[in-house]
Amino acid sequence: MAAGRDPDSVRLVAVSKTKPAALVREAAAAGITIIGESYVQEALNKYSELGNLAVSWHFIGHLQTNKVKYVIRMFDLIHSVDSLKLAVEINKQAEKINKIQDILIQVNIGEELSKSGISSRDTRALVEAIEPLTHVRVKGLMALPPFFDDPEKAAPYFKALRLLRDDLRKTCIAPVSLNELSMGMTGDFEAAIAEGATLVRIGTALFGERN
Ligand SMILES: *Cc1c(COP(=O)(O)O)cnc(C)c1O
């Protein structure tokens, strides 16, 4: 590919929020293997209809602690963990069903007041605090950089996330692996891939504009 990356090293998360279950079924038939959802109730509705579909479900939206118990069976990866409180609740609910839940830490890489995510400078402490939780496994970092009309302007933020990941990886201990970098959407995925994304979250380019 253009960025000189091995195509197997970047996986596509097809973001189907606001889109009907039928479209998810079509996407799976067309070869999509990972579906991303942002809203708990909507995701659960689709899952009850499509639970037997051979896809992996990822949660990419803001997750409230009191909703964890409803989604713990559904998602193979939760991209948006940004507090110890949330991680502790995920650990508790995962333990109840004998699951080890894979998660990513969402970093507010642009330090924007309007965005979720933990600040870059607090990320290490959060990862270290999660390490002892036996039913949660940190697989990497996720970010939504500031929005720019020119996607190249997002590149420094993607790079900053990768450098943060590389720095954390030097010291983190198993089961933390930090191999994943979830970054890049319809408008900026090329820049994200060039900077090391392993998961790109694409909605509009696959399913069309959301209503
Ligand atoms: C909706 C959403 C996306 C997909 O955005 P598009 O611009 O439609 O590709 C990606 N990531 C997150 C966190 C989202 O909420």
Ligand as a Chemical Component Dictionary entry (heavy atoms), coordinates in Angstrom:
data_LIG
# 
_chem_comp.id                   LIG 
_chem_comp.type                 NON-POLYMER 
_chem_comp.pdbx_formal_charge   0 
_chem_comp.three_letter_code    LIG 
# 
loop_
_chem_comp_atom.comp_id 
_chem_comp_atom.atom_id 
_chem_comp_atom.alt_atom_id 
_chem_comp_atom.type_symbol 
_chem_comp_atom.charge 
_chem_comp_atom.model_Cartn_x 
_chem_comp_atom.model_Cartn_y 
_chem_comp_atom.model_Cartn_z 
_chem_comp_atom.pdbx_ordinal 
LIG C1 C1 C 0 -18.379 7.348 13.963 1  
LIG C2 C2 C 0 -16.993 7.038 14.358 2  
LIG C3 C3 C 0 -16.034 6.660 13.400 3  
LIG C4 C4 C 0 -16.312 6.581 11.911 4  
LIG O1 O1 O 0 -16.277 7.869 11.366 5  
LIG P1 P1 P 0 -16.368 8.102 9.770  6  
LIG O2 O2 O 0 -15.871 9.495 9.624  7  
LIG O3 O3 O 0 -17.801 7.952 9.387  8  
LIG O4 O4 O 0 -15.496 7.110 9.105  9  
LIG C5 C5 C 0 -14.769 6.323 13.859 10 
LIG N1 N1 N 0 -14.447 6.370 15.160 11 
LIG C6 C6 C 0 -15.335 6.743 16.109 12 
LIG C7 C7 C 0 -14.910 6.771 17.528 13 
LIG C8 C8 C 0 -16.624 7.095 15.728 14 
LIG O5 O5 O 0 -17.491 7.466 16.677 15 
# 
loop_
_chem_comp_bond.comp_id 
_chem_comp_bond.atom_id_1 
_chem_comp_bond.atom_id_2 
_chem_comp_bond.value_order 
_chem_comp_bond.pdbx_ordinal 
LIG C1 C2 SING 1  
LIG C2 C3 SING 2  
LIG C2 C8 DOUB 3  
LIG C3 C4 SING 4  
LIG C3 C5 DOUB 5  
LIG C4 O1 SING 6  
LIG O1 P1 SING 7  
LIG P1 O2 DOUB 8  
LIG P1 O3 SING 9  
LIG P1 O4 SING 10 
LIG C5 N1 SING 11 
LIG N1 C6 DOUB 12 
LIG C6 C7 SING 13 
LIG C6 C8 SING 14 
LIG C8 O5 SING 15 
# 
